[in-house]
């Protein structure tokens, strides 16, 4: 059995390249949220989830989940789209 190696990137690298993100709170259905939809199209949304071990990690794009938190970056995250973002530092995120 071959283990799938997941490529990772550090959260600090993403911020260096894409700017400081802002937390985004869903106040309505994602499909009805026009601002969110335009950010998703422009590859600026990151979904932050908890792993089984309890650490936070990010995925580029919008993955709907009750446990998820969303952040929106000023620049496109396309170059990180196939990576798991590790080392989430909440102090680097604008409220």
N, C-alpha and C positions, 0 to 999 in steps of 0.2 A: 504494500500500500504506500503510495507516494503522498507525502504531506504537502498540502498547498501552502506555499510561502506567500504570506500577505505582505505586500510592500507597505512600509510605514513612512511617515514624515512627521517631524516634530512640529508642534503647534507654533513654536517661536519662528520656524522657517516660513510657515504659511503667513504669519503676520508680517514678517520682513518683506515678503513678495506682494502680499495682497492688502496690506493695511490693517488697522485696528477694527475688529468687528463690533457690532452692536447686538445686544440680545434682542430677539424679536419674539413678541408675545402674540399668540393666536387669539384674536377676539371673535373670530367668525370662522366658518368652514373654510379650509384652505382653498377650495375650488372657487369660493366667492370673493376671496381676498385678492383684489387686482394688483396691489403693490407686491404682495408675496409672489404671485404668479410671474410678474415681470422680473423679479429678482431671481427666481428659479430659472427662467429662460436665459438669463445672463450669467448663470453659473456662479452666483454670489452667496448661495445659501449653504450652510453647513449644519447637519443634524448632529447633536451631541447626545450620546447614549452612555449608559453604564455597562461595563463588561461584567461577566460572572464574578470576577474578583472584586468588583466594586469601584474600579478606576474608570474615569471618564475617557471616552475616545470619540473622535469625530469622523463623520462620513460626508463627503461632498454631495450636495443635493438634498432634497427634501424627502425624508422617510417618516411617514406619519406614524406616531406612537404616543401613547399617553405619558410614557416616561421620558420622552425626548425633550430636549431644549434646542432652540434654533438660534443661530447667529447669522447675521448678514454682513458680508465684507464689502468694502468700497470697490475692490477690483475682482475680476473673474478668478474662480478657483479651478478652472478647467485643467490646469497642469497637475493638480493633485487629485483628479477625479477617480483614479484607480488605486488610491492609497488610503490606509487607515491612519487617521491623524491622532498621534499620541502626545502625552505630556501637556494636556489641556491645563492652562494656567488662567484661572478665572480673574486674576488681578489684571490681566492684559486686555480684558473685554470691557468696553464702555457700556454702562448701564443706560 
